Amino acid sequence: AQSVTQLDSQVPVFEEAPVELRCNYSSSVSVYLFWYVQYPNQGLQLLLKYLSGSTLVKGINGFEAEFNKSQTSFHLRKPSVHISDTAEYFCAVSGSGSARQLTFGSGTQLTVLP
Amino acid sequence: NAGVTQTPKFQVLKTGQSMTLQCAQDMNHNSMYWYRQDPGMGLRLIYYSASEGTTDKGEVPNGYNVSRLNKREFSLRLESAAPSQTSVYFCASRRQGELNTGELFFGEGSRLTVL
């Protein structure tokens, strides 16, 4: 079984400041990791994913995440946020095997303040 | 590219009424899913269909039924709606085979209110 913990439910930050959204996972097998973003009143869209290779993954809108196997973490970062980054962010993990079911964290609401 | 299309986008029901949420995908994906999203609880899996002709319960199936009509379409039915089913419902699909990484492709959601 696998699980995902997003440690912060709400993260307020001022515009142009850096931000880190934390995600930890647990799994007994190798995993694929994802960050999804949900803008107000919209569906979820993929921000970035880690499948293999370089542990630093770059996504859309200037976001990046680093896979740390020893700490079982996949934290999302952006060096300078904009008002338009205000959204809910979900971390998700997919295990191995043919099923590859996706398990989501409970989400982090990022609010960028002017 | 339409991707995953859900209808209706908004619906208000009275307790005890029934309704069906429709979902269609045009990406030739085998697997399809229904999730509900509630504040502070993230996404919870209601039902899924790994392939045409099969359906399985997820984490919160009570009060719902599903039908995988064909490879493209996967509907979610509330037979007797309850206020606890007030939520935003998302349909999603996924590739199979070697291209399957677990990544889901989502619709825009259906916001349901049960009075």
HADDOCK unambig.tbl for C-alpha pairs under 7 A between the chains (distance, minus, plus):
assign (segid A and resid 32 and name CA) (segid B and resid 101 and name CA) 6.87 0.50 0.50
assign (segid A and resid 42 and name CA) (segid B and resid 108 and name CA) 5.42 0.50 0.50
assign (segid A and resid 42 and name CA) (segid B and resid 109 and name CA) 6.99 0.50 0.50
assign (segid A and resid 43 and name CA) (segid B and resid 106 and name CA) 6.32 0.50 0.50
assign (segid A and resid 43 and name CA) (segid B and resid 107 and name CA) 5.91 0.50 0.50
assign (segid A and resid 43 and name CA) (segid B and resid 108 and name CA) 4.04 0.50 0.50
assign (segid A and resid 43 and name CA) (segid B and resid 109 and name CA) 5.77 0.50 0.50
assign (segid A and resid 44 and name CA) (segid B and resid 106 and name CA) 5.98 0.50 0.50
assign (segid A and resid 45 and name CA) (segid B and resid 106 and name CA) 7.00 0.50 0.50
assign (segid A and resid 94 and name CA) (segid B and resid 102 and name CA) 5.46 0.50 0.50
assign (segid A and resid 100 and name CA) (segid B and resid 101 and name CA) 6.83 0.50 0.50
assign (segid A and resid 100 and name CA) (segid B and resid 102 and name CA) 5.07 0.50 0.50
assign (segid A and resid 101 and name CA) (segid B and resid 102 and name CA) 6.02 0.50 0.50
assign (segid A and resid 102 and name CA) (segid B and resid 102 and name CA) 5.78 0.50 0.50
assign (segid A and resid 104 and name CA) (segid B and resid 42 and name CA) 7.00 0.50 0.50
assign (segid A and resid 104 and name CA) (segid B and resid 43 and name CA) 6.55 0.50 0.50
assign (segid A and resid 105 and name CA) (segid B and resid 42 and name CA) 6.36 0.50 0.50
assign (segid A and resid 106 and name CA) (segid B and resid 40 and name CA) 6.31 0.50 0.50
assign (segid A and resid 106 and name CA) (segid B and resid 41 and name CA) 5.32 0.50 0.50
assign (segid A and resid 106 and name CA) (segid B and resid 42 and name CA) 3.99 0.50 0.50
assign (segid A and resid 107 and name CA) (segid B and resid 42 and name CA) 5.71 0.50 0.50
